[in-house]
């Protein structure tokens, strides 16, 4: 049986796809990149915004339209929050809620009567990541969140916090490394809350991974900017822990942060960023910002812009606020007019690009070990441009001969200039 896996949304969804892919393979099935060729399609949906829910519905409809013969399984946050609506969409054969995600492969194979072929079971050497065409692996270490930010529906969809044991995470990373993976990204709904249900914390997990695996590059997914301690900052002295963190700020105004029920004030956030940058030169801090949160005044917006400029983020994900039924923010007074939100979003996009270019320029002349990926593009008849990522998560492009291949290797490159979507670099032998 050919299985196609599709996701919308966060890195946690990506990590769950990896787990399902390997489970399908162990059951004797093959992963395919072509949805039109699949016998079974699994969609991991998203509902972080109303637009994400709409995109999830549209993706389900399109997959069924393009391959009406395939069995269609839908999971994820949209399916969990709207199970009846998802089940009623044309072509959907099975809805699996987030709380049952660990049983998704078993449910799909049994409830849809998909025949298994254990005699053809795939051994670990043929791994889902390369079948799906990627070079790094996402590893899910926890789910759920005990906090209730007023704008967030994901905590409702994902439920209470639940962490994997350290031994399970270490074992998975060792298997991935043996299969040729050189970088893993730890993910979770509230990654910083890892171990709250086990009497552990994220530092304990990171120390165990660094001590009990030889994975060359360890990267962290999105982290809420609280619950850090001095020991956490010191871990970045180990060059295997990549000097890049995505810390969602959401607003640079303390009064807006209070309405959001965020647990980190701007001064505390600035102190965290300062400590990170003191550990490693050119430490890259990226963030999320919500534009037009209910009640956001012009002064609060200006305060936010000033603080964002002061921090100098390497990249900003910008979200225009939209009402999300089931959240406290949807009931707050003084909703911001769409025209104002649009204007503020345009202003922030301009600032984000300015800050990104400034961070790129600050890195020029430096030599970094780059993990080169599969994608390349032709330069001329004899040369190609290959792409990869520095430890601090700068995408770089480097020109090499067509006869050479750097895919899934790590090699030094000197950053030399700026391009629209990446940093120019020279390969250093």
C-alpha positions in Angstrom: 0.0 0.0 0.0 1.2 3.5 -0.8 0.7 6.1 1.9 1.0 9.9 1.5 1.4 12.1 4.5 0.5 15.8 4.5 0.7 18.4 7.2 -0.3 22.0 7.8 1.0 24.1 10.7 3.7 23.7 13.3 6.9 21.6 13.6 5.1 19.4 16.1 2.8 18.3 13.3 5.9 17.6 11.2 7.4 15.5 14.0 4.2 13.5 14.2 4.3 12.8 10.5 7.8 11.3 10.9 6.5 9.0 13.6 3.6 7.8 11.5 5.8 7.4 8.4 8.1 5.0 10.2 5.1 3.1 11.8 3.5 2.6 8.4 6.8 1.4 7.0 7.2 -1.1 9.8 3.8 -2.4 9.0 4.9 -3.1 5.4 3.7 -0.1 3.6 5.5 2.5 1.5 5.6 6.2 1.8 5.0 8.2 -1.4 5.4 11.9 -2.1 2.7 11.7 -4.8 -0.8 12.1 -3.2 -2.4 11.1 -6.6 -0.6 7.7 -6.4 -1.5 6.9 -2.8 -4.0 4.3 -1.5 -4.1 6.1 1.8 -3.7 9.8 2.6 -3.2 11.1 6.1 -3.6 14.8 6.8 -2.4 16.4 10.0 -4.5 19.6 10.1 -4.0 22.9 11.8 -6.4 25.4 13.6 -4.1 27.9 15.1 -6.0 30.6 13.3 -9.4 30.7 11.4 -7.3 30.9 8.2 -5.4 27.8 9.1 -8.7 26.0 9.7 -9.9 27.2 6.3 -6.7 25.9 4.6 -7.2 22.6 6.4 -10.7 22.2 4.9 -9.5 23.3 1.5 -6.6 20.8 1.6 -8.9 17.9 2.5 -11.2 18.8 -0.4 -8.3 19.1 -2.9 -6.7 15.8 -1.8 -10.0 14.0 -2.3 -10.7 15.7 -5.6 -7.3 14.8 -7.0 -7.4 11.2 -5.7 -11.0 10.2 -5.0 -10.1 6.5 -4.7 -7.8 6.9 -1.8 -8.8 6.4 1.8 -8.5 9.7 3.7 -7.6 10.0 7.4 -7.7 13.5 9.1 -6.1 14.3 12.4 -4.6 17.4 14.0 -6.1 20.4 15.7 -8.8 21.3 13.2 -10.1 17.7 13.2 -10.0 17.7 17.1 -11.8 21.0 17.5 -14.3 20.3 14.7 -14.7 16.5 14.5 -18.2 16.4 13.1 -17.4 19.1 10.5 -14.2 17.2 9.4 -16.0 13.9 9.2 -18.7 15.4 7.0 -16.2 16.7 4.4 -16.4 14.8 1.1 -14.0 11.9 1.0 -13.0 11.7 4.8 -13.0 8.1 5.9 -11.6 8.5 9.5 -11.1 11.3 12.0 -8.5 10.8 14.7 -8.3 13.3 17.5 -5.1 14.6 19.0 -5.6 12.4 22.1 -5.6 9.3 19.9 -2.7 10.3 17.6 -0.5 7.6 19.1 -2.9 5.0 17.7 -3.4 6.7 14.3 -1.6 4.1 12.3 -3.3 1.2 14.0 -6.7 2.8 13.7 -6.1 3.5 10.0 -5.1 0.0 9.3 -7.8 -1.7 11.3 -10.8 0.5 11.0 -10.3 1.1 7.3 -9.4 -2.6 6.7 -6.1 -1.7 5.1 -4.3 -5.0 4.6 -0.8 -5.2 6.2 2.1 -7.1 4.6 4.6 -8.0 7.5 6.7 -10.1 5.1 7.6 -6.9 3.3 8.1 -4.8 6.5 10.6 -2.0 6.0 13.8 -2.2 8.1 15.0 0.9 9.9 17.7 1.5 7.3 15.1 2.8 4.8 13.8 5.8 6.6 10.8 8.0 6.1 12.7 11.3 6.2 14.6 10.5 3.0 11.5 9.0 1.4 9.8 12.4 2.0 12.9 14.2 0.8 14.3 15.9 3.9 17.6 15.9 5.6 16.8 16.7 9.2 14.5 15.1 11.7 11.8 16.6 14.0 11.5 14.7 17.3 8.4 15.3 19.4 9.2 15.2 23.1 6.0 16.6 24.7 2.4 17.6 23.9 -0.1 19.9 25.5 0.2 23.1 27.6 -0.8 24.0 31.1 -1.0 27.7 30.3 -3.9 29.6 28.7 -2.8 32.5 26.7 -6.1 34.3 25.8 -5.6 34.2 22.0 -4.6 30.5 21.8 -6.9 27.7 20.7 -4.1 25.1 20.5 -4.0 24.5 24.2 -7.7 23.5 24.0 -7.0 21.2 21.0 -3.9 19.6 22.5 -5.0 19.1 26.1 -2.8 18.7 29.2 0.9 18.4 29.2 2.4 14.9 28.5 6.1 14.2 28.1 8.1 11.3 26.6 10.7 9.7 28.8 14.3 10.7 28.3 15.2 7.2 27.4 12.6 7.1 24.6 13.9 10.4 23.2 17.5 9.4 23.4 16.8 6.0 21.7 14.9 7.7 18.8 17.7 10.2 18.2 20.3 7.4 18.2 18.2 5.5 15.6 17.9 8.6 13.5 21.7 9.2 13.7 22.4 5.7 12.7 20.2 6.2 9.6 22.3 9.2 8.5 20.5 12.1 10.1 22.9 14.8 11.4 20.5 17.3 12.9 17.4 16.8 15.0 14.9 19.5 16.1 13.1 18.9 19.4 9.4 20.0 19.3 6.4 20.3 21.6 3.4 22.4 22.2 5.1 23.8 25.3 8.7 22.6 24.8 9.9 24.6 27.8 7.5 22.7 30.0 9.1 19.3 29.1 9.0 17.0 32.0 6.5 18.8 34.2 4.5 15.6 34.5 7.7 13.5 35.1 9.5 15.5 37.7 12.1 16.5 35.1 12.8 19.6 33.0 14.2 20.6 29.5 17.7 21.0 30.9 17.8 17.4 32.0 16.6 16.2 28.6 19.2 18.3 26.8 22.1 17.1 29.0 21.1 13.5 28.5 20.9 13.9 24.7 24.3 15.6 24.6 25.8 12.9 26.8 24.1 9.8 25.4 24.0 10.5 21.7 26.5 11.6 19.2 24.1 13.6 17.0 26.2 16.4 15.6 23.5 19.1 15.6 20.7 19.5 18.2 18.2 22.3 17.6 15.2 23.5 19.7 11.8 24.3 18.3 9.7 27.2 19.5 10.2 28.0 23.2 8.0 30.2 25.3 10.3 32.8 27.0 10.0 31.7 30.5 11.1 28.8 32.8 14.8 29.2 31.8 17.5 29.0 34.4 21.3 29.7 34.4 22.1 26.1 33.6 20.0 26.3 30.4 21.9 29.3 29.1 25.2 27.5 29.8 24.3 24.6 27.6 24.9 26.7 24.5 28.6 26.5 25.2 28.4 23.1 23.7 28.8 23.6 19.9 26.4 20.7 19.2 23.5 22.8 20.6 22.6 25.2 17.8 22.7 28.9 18.7 19.3 29.8 17.5 16.0 30.1 19.5 12.5 31.0 18.3 11.0 32.8 21.3 7.5 34.1 20.7 7.2 37.6 22.0 3.7 38.3 20.6 3.8 42.0 21.6 6.4 44.5 22.7 3.9 46.3 24.9 3.5 45.1 28.5 -0.1 46.2 28.7 -1.0 44.1 25.6 1.0 41.2 27.1 -1.2 41.3 30.2 -4.3 41.1 28.1 -2.8 38.1 26.3 -2.0 36.5 29.7 1.6 36.1 28.7 4.0 35.3 31.5 7.0 37.3 30.4 7.3 41.1 30.5 9.4 43.0 27.9 12.2 43.7 30.4 12.5 40.0 31.2 12.4 39.1 27.5 15.2 41.5 26.8 17.3 40.0 29.7 16.8 36.5 28.2 18.0 37.7 24.8 21.0 39.4 26.3 22.0 36.2 28.2 21.7 34.1 25.0 23.8 36.6 23.0 26.4 36.6 25.7 26.9 32.8 25.4 27.6 32.6 21.6 28.5 35.4 19.1 25.8 36.0 16.5 23.2 34.0 18.5 20.0 34.2 16.4 16.8 35.0 18.2 13.6 34.9 16.1 10.1 35.6 17.2 6.3 35.7 16.6 4.3 39.0 16.8 0.5 39.4 16.8 -0.7 42.6 15.1 -3.9 44.2 16.2 -4.7 42.3 19.4 -8.0 43.5 20.9 -7.6 46.9 22.5 -4.2 47.6 21.0 -3.9 51.4 21.0 -1.7 53.5 18.8 0.6 54.1 21.8 0.8 50.4 22.6 1.6 49.6 19.0 4.4 52.2 18.9 5.8 50.8 22.1 5.8 47.4 20.5 7.5 48.6 17.4 10.2 50.4 19.4 10.9 47.3 21.5 11.1 45.0 18.5 13.6 47.4 16.9 15.6 47.5 20.1 15.9 43.7 20.2 17.0 43.3 16.6 15.4 39.9 15.8 16.9 37.8 13.0 13.4 36.9 11.7 9.8 37.7 12.6 6.7 35.6 12.0 3.8 38.1 11.7 0.2 37.2 12.5 -2.7 39.6 12.0 -5.1 39.0 14.9 -8.4 37.3 14.0 -11.1 36.2 16.3 -10.9 32.6 17.3 -14.1 31.2 18.8 -13.4 29.4 22.1 -10.7 31.8 23.2 -11.0 34.6 25.8 -9.5 37.1 23.4 -12.6 36.7 21.1 -14.7 38.2 23.9 -12.5 41.1 24.7 -13.8 44.6 23.9 -12.3 47.2 21.5 -11.5 44.9 18.6 -9.1 46.7 16.2 -10.4 47.7 12.8 -9.2 45.6 9.8 -7.7 48.7 8.1 -5.6 49.5 11.1 -4.4 45.9 11.4 -3.5 45.9 7.8 -1.5 49.2 8.1 0.3 47.9 11.2 1.1 44.6 9.6 2.7 46.4 6.6 4.8 48.6 8.9 6.0 45.5 10.8 6.8 43.6 7.7 9.0 46.5 6.6 10.8 46.6 10.0 11.2 42.8 10.0 13.0 42.9 6.7 15.2 45.7 7.8 16.2 43.8 11.0 16.8 40.5 9.1 19.1 42.2 6.6 21.0 43.9 9.5 21.5 40.5 11.2 22.7 39.0 7.9 25.2 41.8 7.4 26.5 41.4 11.0 27.4 37.8 10.0 29.3 38.6 6.8 32.9 37.5 6.8 32.3 34.8 9.4 33.0 31.1 8.6 30.4 28.6 9.8 29.9 24.9 9.5 26.9 24.5 7.1 24.6 21.5 6.8 24.0 21.2 3.1 20.6 20.0 1.9 19.4 18.3 -1.2 18.0 21.3 -3.1 20.1 23.0 -5.7 19.6 25.2 -8.7 21.7 25.6 -11.9 24.0 28.5 -12.3 25.4 27.7 -15.7 26.4 24.6 -17.8 29.1 23.6 -15.3 28.0 25.0 -11.9 25.2 24.7 -9.5 24.2 26.6 -6.3 23.6 24.5 -3.3 21.9 25.5 -0.1 22.2 24.8 3.6 21.9 26.2 7.1 24.5 27.6 9.5 24.3 26.7 13.2 22.5 30.0 13.9 19.9 29.2 11.2 21.0 31.4 8.3 20.1 29.9 4.9 23.2 30.2 2.7 23.8 29.5 -1.0 27.1 28.4 -2.4 28.2 27.8 -6.0 30.0 24.5 -6.6 30.8 22.3 -9.7 28.0 20.2 -11.1 30.2 17.2 -10.6 30.3 17.8 -6.8 27.7 16.9 -4.2 27.5 18.2 -0.7 24.1 16.8 0.2 23.7 15.9 3.9 27.3 16.8 4.6 28.6 19.5 6.9 31.3 21.8 5.6 32.7 25.3 6.3 31.5 28.3 4.3 32.4 31.9 4.5 29.5 34.3 4.3 30.3 36.9 1.6 27.2 38.8 0.6 23.4 39.2 0.6 20.7 38.0 -1.7 17.0 38.3 -1.5 16.2 34.9 0.2 19.6 33.7 1.4 23.1 34.7 2.3 25.8 34.3 -0.3 28.8 32.1 0.7 32.0 30.6 -0.5 32.7 26.9 0.2 35.9 26.5 2.3 37.8 23.3 1.6 
